[in-house]
């Protein structure tokens, strides 16, 4: 956490990083919503809703994998954002 502070990254740069991460997370969350809609549409078209069923559409499987990967990415970005935010709070407390 304090690694960013030790590297000499300014608080302004850290705040900018947090803003960029938040924007990226919002974009990815919208993409996840779109993928979820596409998955539901494909399931409805084929009338197979169980991913473990042999007749489950390959397109829906692929979209599910993409959506799951994006969800993992969003979680990692959230963790990074929290780490930077904690660093900012620590540097402000040390300055006081």
Backbone as JSON, one array per atom type, in Angstrom:
{
  "sequence": "XXXXXXXXXXXXXXXXXXXXXXXXXXXXXXXXXXXXXXXXXXXXXXXXXXXXXXXXXXXXXXXXXXXXXXXXXXXXXXXXXXXXXXXXXXXXXXXX",
  "N": [[0.82, -1.19, 0.0], [1.81, 1.29, 0.91], [3.73, 1.39, -0.93], [3.29, 2.82, -3.31], [3.46, 5.41, -2.38], [6.11, 5.51, -1.52], [7.41, 5.27, -3.92], [7.29, 7.74, -4.91], [5.05, 8.72, -6.16], [2.79, 11.2, -6.75], [0.08, 12.56, -4.79], [-1.85, 13.7, -6.35], [-1.52, 12.33, -8.77], [-2.21, 9.8, -7.92], [-4.91, 10.23, -7.29], [-5.83, 10.74, -9.85], [-5.39, 8.25, -11.02], [-7.23, 6.72, -9.57], [-9.61, 7.85, -10.51], [-9.48, 7.16, -13.23], [-9.54, 4.37, -13.04], [-12.08, 4.02, -11.87], [-13.7, 4.94, -13.97], [-13.08, 3.04, -15.94], [-13.99, 0.75, -14.67], [-16.75, 1.29, -14.62], [-17.33, 1.29, -17.36], [-16.73, -1.38, -17.97], [-18.62, -2.67, -16.37], [-20.97, -1.93, -17.68], [-20.56, -3.32, -20.05], [-20.66, -5.92, -19.09], [-23.36, -6.03, -18.38], [-24.51, -5.87, -20.93], [-23.52, -8.22, -22.08], [-24.82, -10.06, -20.42], [-27.47, -9.68, -21.19], [-27.28, -10.5, -23.85], [-26.64, -13.2, -23.44], [-28.98, -14.11, -22.18], [-30.77, -13.67, -24.27], [-29.83, -15.46, -26.23], [-30.18, -17.9, -24.86], [-32.95, -17.87, -24.63], [-33.67, -17.95, -27.31], [-32.84, -20.52, -28.09], [-34.08, -21.97, -26.21], [-32.93, -23.3, -24.07], [-31.75, -23.3, -20.88], [-30.01, -24.18, -18.98], [-26.71, -24.24, -18.2], [-25.22, -26.58, -17.96], [-26.4, -28.39, -19.58], [-26.29, -30.52, -22.44], [-27.25, -29.45, -24.83], [-26.95, -26.77, -24.55], [-26.33, -23.57, -25.85], [-23.35, -22.84, -27.72], [-22.56, -20.23, -28.19], [-23.7, -18.88, -25.99], [-22.24, -20.08, -23.94], [-19.67, -19.14, -24.51], [-20.06, -16.38, -24.26], [-20.71, -16.29, -21.56], [-18.26, -17.04, -20.42], [-16.68, -14.86, -21.18], [-18.05, -12.82, -19.84], [-17.69, -13.64, -17.17], [-14.9, -13.43, -16.96], [-14.64, -10.65, -17.27], [-15.95, -9.83, -14.96], [-14.17, -10.76, -13.04], [-12.02, -9.12, -13.68], [-13.1, -6.61, -13.06], [-13.37, -6.9, -10.3], [-10.64, -7.11, -9.59], [-9.74, -4.59, -10.38], [-11.24, -3.03, -8.63], [-10.08, -3.77, -6.23], [-7.51, -2.76, -6.62], [-8.14, -0.04, -6.8], [-9.06, 0.43, -4.18], [-6.69, -0.04, -2.79], [-5.06, 2.06, -3.69], [-6.59, 4.21, -2.76], [-6.4, 3.8, 0.01], [-3.69, 4.27, 0.33], [-3.57, 6.98, -0.29], [-5.04, 7.99, 1.86], [-3.32, 7.24, 3.95], [-1.05, 8.76, 3.38], [-2.06, 11.32, 3.7], [-2.69, 11.28, 6.42], [-0.14, 10.96, 7.5], [0.99, 13.38, 6.83], [-0.29, 15.13, 8.45]],
  "CA": [[0.0, 0.0, 0.0], [2.66, 2.46, 0.98], [4.68, 1.28, -2.02], [3.06, 3.92, -4.23], [3.97, 6.63, -1.74], [7.57, 5.42, -1.52], [7.9, 5.44, -5.28], [7.25, 9.16, -5.23], [3.88, 9.06, -6.95], [2.09, 12.25, -6.02], [-1.31, 12.33, -4.43], [-2.64, 14.09, -7.52], [-1.43, 11.21, -9.71], [-3.01, 8.72, -7.34], [-6.32, 10.57, -7.48], [-6.11, 10.57, -11.28], [-5.46, 6.81, -11.23], [-8.5, 6.27, -9.03], [-10.66, 8.29, -11.44], [-9.39, 6.33, -14.44], [-10.0, 3.02, -12.67], [-13.53, 4.07, -11.7], [-14.29, 5.03, -15.3], [-12.91, 1.75, -16.59], [-14.91, -0.19, -14.02], [-18.11, 1.6, -15.08], [-17.44, 0.79, -18.74], [-16.76, -2.85, -17.94], [-19.91, -3.09, -15.8], [-21.96, -1.82, -18.77], [-20.3, -4.43, -20.97], [-21.18, -7.12, -18.41], [-24.81, -5.99, -18.53], [-24.82, -6.18, -22.33], [-23.27, -9.65, -22.25], [-25.89, -10.79, -19.72], [-28.65, -9.59, -22.05], [-27.01, -11.36, -24.99], [-26.74, -14.58, -22.96], [-30.4, -14.4, -21.98], [-31.39, -13.72, -25.59], [-29.44, -16.72, -26.87], [-30.86, -18.98, -24.14], [-34.36, -17.8, -25.0], [-33.79, -18.36, -28.71], [-32.66, -21.97, -28.17], [-34.95, -22.53, -25.16], [-32.12, -24.1, -23.15], [-31.31, -22.33, -19.88], [-29.08, -24.84, -18.07], [-25.38, -24.29, -18.81], [-24.66, -27.93, -17.94], [-27.12, -29.21, -20.56], [-25.52, -30.71, -23.67], [-27.79, -28.62, -25.9], [-26.74, -25.35, -24.24], [-25.65, -22.98, -27.01], [-21.93, -22.51, -27.6], [-22.46, -18.78, -28.09], [-23.98, -18.5, -24.61], [-21.08, -20.52, -23.14], [-18.57, -18.21, -24.78], [-20.41, -15.09, -23.65], [-20.6, -16.46, -20.1], [-16.83, -17.02, -20.07], [-16.24, -13.46, -21.3], [-18.65, -12.06, -18.74], [-17.02, -14.03, -15.92], [-13.57, -12.82, -16.97], [-14.8, -9.22, -17.02], [-16.29, -9.67, -13.54], [-12.91, -10.92, -12.31], [-11.24, -7.91, -13.94], [-13.72, -5.54, -12.28], [-12.99, -7.13, -8.9], [-9.23, -6.76, -9.44], [-9.64, -3.13, -10.45], [-11.78, -2.51, -7.37], [-9.05, -3.98, -5.21], [-6.45, -1.79, -6.91], [-8.67, 1.28, -6.43], [-9.06, 0.51, -2.71], [-5.3, 0.04, -2.35], [-4.61, 3.43, -3.94], [-7.32, 5.1, -1.85], [-5.8, 3.65, 1.34], [-2.39, 4.94, 0.27], [-3.84, 8.41, -0.21], [-5.43, 8.27, 3.25], [-2.14, 7.12, 4.81], [-0.15, 9.91, 3.15], [-2.7, 12.5, 4.3], [-2.54, 11.14, 7.87], [1.27, 11.18, 7.83], [1.28, 14.8, 6.64], [-0.96, 15.88, 9.52]],
  "C": [[0.86, 1.25, 0.0], [3.69, 2.46, -0.14], [4.53, 2.45, -2.99], [3.64, 5.22, -3.66], [5.5, 6.65, -1.78], [8.15, 5.62, -2.91], [7.83, 6.89, -5.74], [6.07, 9.55, -6.12], [3.06, 10.06, -6.15], [0.65, 11.88, -5.75], [-2.22, 12.68, -5.6], [-2.66, 12.96, -8.56], [-2.27, 10.04, -9.21], [-4.49, 8.98, -7.51], [-6.73, 10.39, -8.94], [-6.25, 9.08, -11.6], [-6.79, 6.25, -10.73], [-9.64, 6.64, -9.97], [-10.65, 7.45, -12.71], [-9.91, 4.93, -14.16], [-11.51, 3.0, -12.52], [-14.24, 4.15, -13.05], [-14.22, 3.72, -16.04], [-13.86, 0.72, -16.0], [-16.35, 0.04, -14.49], [-18.32, 1.1, -16.5], [-17.55, -0.73, -18.77], [-18.07, -3.37, -17.37], [-21.03, -2.98, -16.84], [-21.8, -2.96, -19.76], [-20.82, -5.73, -20.38], [-22.7, -7.17, -18.55], [-25.23, -6.37, -19.95], [-24.62, -7.67, -22.59], [-24.37, -10.48, -21.58], [-27.17, -10.8, -20.56], [-28.47, -10.51, -23.26], [-27.12, -12.84, -24.62], [-28.21, -14.97, -22.82], [-31.12, -14.52, -23.32], [-31.08, -15.03, -26.29], [-30.11, -17.91, -26.19], [-32.33, -19.04, -24.53], [-34.57, -18.3, -26.43], [-33.74, -19.88, -28.84], [-33.58, -22.7, -27.18], [-34.21, -23.54, -24.28], [-31.47, -23.12, -22.18], [-30.28, -22.89, -18.91], [-27.71, -24.96, -18.73], [-24.75, -25.69, -18.82], [-25.35, -28.86, -18.93], [-26.29, -29.34, -21.84], [-25.99, -29.81, -24.82], [-27.62, -27.12, -25.66], [-25.92, -24.72, -25.36], [-24.2, -22.58, -26.74], [-21.74, -21.01, -27.47], [-22.68, -18.32, -26.64], [-22.83, -18.91, -23.69], [-19.93, -19.53, -23.28], [-18.83, -16.86, -24.12], [-20.32, -15.16, -22.13], [-19.14, -16.39, -19.65], [-16.29, -15.59, -20.15], [-16.77, -12.63, -20.14], [-17.96, -12.37, -17.41], [-15.62, -13.43, -15.84], [-13.64, -11.32, -16.7], [-15.14, -8.97, -15.55], [-15.04, -9.82, -12.67], [-12.04, -9.68, -12.47], [-11.78, -6.74, -13.12], [-13.35, -5.68, -10.81], [-11.53, -6.76, -8.66], [-9.02, -5.26, -9.49], [-10.17, -2.48, -9.17], [-10.77, -2.65, -6.23], [-7.91, -2.98, -5.39], [-6.88, -0.38, -6.49], [-8.65, 1.46, -4.92], [-7.63, 0.66, -2.18], [-4.76, 1.46, -2.54], [-5.29, 4.4, -2.98], [-6.75, 5.01, -0.43], [-4.45, 4.35, 1.4], [-2.56, 6.45, 0.39], [-4.19, 8.8, 1.22], [-4.22, 8.21, 4.18], [-1.23, 8.33, 4.63], [-0.73, 11.18, 3.73], [-2.54, 12.46, 5.81], [-1.09, 11.41, 8.3], [1.63, 12.66, 7.74], [0.71, 15.65, 7.78], [-0.14, 15.94, 10.78]]
}
